Amino acid sequence: MCCRLLTIEELEKPAGLLCDHYAGGCAIYEDRPDACRGFRCIWLKSERLAPGSRLGPEWRPDRANFMMYTEQDGRRLNVIVDPAHSLAWKREPYYGFLKRTSSRVTEGHELLVYVGDRRIVVFPDEDLDLGLVGPEHKVEFGFTERNGRQIPCARVFRDLPGGAVADDQGT
């Protein structure tokens, strides 16, 4: 899945297209770029965990039809979904796991789902679909107070001449 879903700048490979070097496995494995060499999805990382803590075979990205990885020092979980299976992340046991994981948003953690250029922020009580968000955009999210209640919100930042501009989105 990483050979198809992710952008690999060193190979000029855009997201969503299968890498030219994929031939049932990596044809340039010994000479693959650092971006490929250092990448480990959550499923691969879980193989190093103690039995019972590992993600089962149903979580293998080519079976789940999505892959997960963290960034921002582990504070953001990215779920990259195969657009041909856009609702794969909503099936069980995946969706329940993602919703439970999203409960850490109150501790400053984030969970962002990518389906092609669509971005969906997962909160414990709702999912906030941001619509189309290009790779040059940045997304920030959390809660804002409205009428004494904590309301999920998100901002999409895009670079424009003269500085960044934010588009607020929320419920």
C-alpha positions in Angstrom: 0.0 0.0 0.0 2.8 2.4 0.8 4.2 1.9 -2.8 0.9 3.1 -4.1 -0.7 5.5 -1.6 2.2 7.6 -0.5 4.1 10.4 -2.3 7.8 9.6 -2.7 9.5 12.8 -3.7 13.0 11.2 -4.3 11.4 9.0 -7.0 9.0 11.7 -8.2 6.2 9.4 -7.4 2.8 11.0 -6.7 0.4 9.7 -4.2 -2.2 7.3 -5.6 0.0 5.8 -8.4 1.9 2.5 -8.0 5.6 3.1 -7.9 7.4 2.3 -11.1 9.8 0.1 -9.2 7.2 -2.2 -7.8 7.3 -5.7 -9.3 5.5 -7.8 -6.7 8.0 -6.2 -4.3 10.5 -3.5 -4.5 12.7 -4.0 -7.6 15.3 -1.5 -6.2 15.1 -2.7 -2.6 18.8 -2.5 -1.9 19.0 1.0 -3.5 15.6 2.4 -2.4 15.6 6.0 -1.3 15.7 7.0 2.4 12.0 7.8 2.4 11.2 4.2 1.7 14.1 2.8 3.7 13.0 4.6 6.9 9.2 4.2 6.6 7.4 1.8 8.9 3.6 1.8 9.0 1.8 1.0 12.3 1.1 -2.6 11.2 4.8 -3.2 10.6 5.8 -1.5 13.9 3.2 -3.7 15.8 5.1 -6.8 14.8 7.7 -5.8 17.4 5.2 -5.6 20.2 4.5 -8.3 22.7 1.9 -10.9 21.7 -1.5 -9.6 22.4 -0.4 -6.1 21.6 0.2 -6.7 17.9 -2.3 -5.8 15.2 -3.7 -9.0 13.7 -3.5 -10.0 10.1 -6.8 -8.2 9.3 -4.9 -4.9 9.9 -2.3 -5.7 7.2 -2.7 -2.7 4.9 -3.4 -4.7 1.7 -6.2 -6.5 3.6 -7.6 -3.5 5.5 -7.4 -1.3 2.4 -5.7 1.4 4.4 -2.4 2.1 6.1 -1.6 4.0 9.2 1.5 5.9 10.4 2.2 8.6 12.9 3.9 12.0 12.7 4.4 15.0 14.9 6.3 12.9 17.4 3.5 10.3 17.5 0.8 12.9 18.3 -0.9 12.6 14.9 -2.2 9.3 13.6 -2.7 9.4 9.8 -5.0 6.8 8.2 -4.3 6.7 4.4 -7.2 4.9 2.7 -7.2 3.3 -0.7 -9.6 5.5 -2.7 -11.0 2.3 -4.4 -12.2 1.3 -0.9 -13.1 4.7 0.5 -15.2 3.4 3.4 -12.7 0.6 4.5 -11.8 2.6 7.6 -15.5 2.7 8.7 -15.7 -1.1 8.9 -15.2 -3.0 12.1 -12.9 -3.7 13.9 -11.2 -0.6 12.4 -13.8 2.1 13.1 -14.2 1.2 16.7 -10.4 1.2 17.2 -10.1 4.6 15.5 -12.9 6.1 17.6 -11.3 4.8 20.8 -7.9 6.2 19.6 -9.5 9.6 18.9 -10.5 10.0 22.5 -6.9 11.1 23.1 -7.7 14.4 21.3 -8.2 15.9 24.7 -4.5 15.1 25.4 -3.4 16.9 22.3 -3.4 13.9 19.9 -5.0 14.0 16.5 -6.4 11.5 14.1 -6.7 12.4 10.4 -8.1 10.2 7.6 -7.0 10.7 4.0 -9.2 9.4 1.2 -7.5 10.7 -1.9 -7.6 14.5 -1.5 -10.4 14.3 1.1 -9.5 14.8 4.7 -11.7 13.7 7.6 -10.9 14.5 11.2 -12.0 11.8 13.7 -13.3 13.0 17.0 -14.8 10.7 19.7 -18.3 11.8 19.0 -18.2 12.8 15.4 -16.2 12.8 12.2 -15.5 16.2 10.6 -15.2 15.9 6.8 -13.1 18.8 5.6 -13.7 18.0 1.9 -10.8 18.4 -0.6 -7.5 19.4 1.0 -4.4 19.5 -1.2 -1.0 18.2 -0.1 0.2 21.8 0.2 -2.3 22.5 2.9 -1.9 22.0 6.6 -4.7 21.0 9.0 -5.0 21.9 12.7 -7.8 20.7 14.8 -9.1 20.5 18.4 -12.0 22.1 20.3 -13.4 25.5 20.7 -16.0 26.7 23.2 -19.4 27.7 22.1 -22.3 28.4 24.4 -20.4 26.7 27.2 -19.8 23.5 25.3 -16.6 22.1 23.7 -17.2 21.9 19.9 -14.9 20.1 17.5 -13.3 22.4 15.0 -10.6 22.3 12.3 -8.6 24.8 10.3 -7.2 24.3 6.9 -4.2 26.5 6.1 -3.2 27.3 2.6 -0.2 29.3 1.5 -1.0 32.4 -0.6 1.1 35.3 -1.7 1.5 37.5 1.3 1.1 34.8 3.9 -1.0 31.9 5.1 -4.7 32.0 5.2 -6.9 29.8 7.4 -10.3 28.5 6.5 -12.2 27.6 9.7 -14.4 24.5 9.6 -16.4 23.0 12.4 -19.8 21.9 13.6 
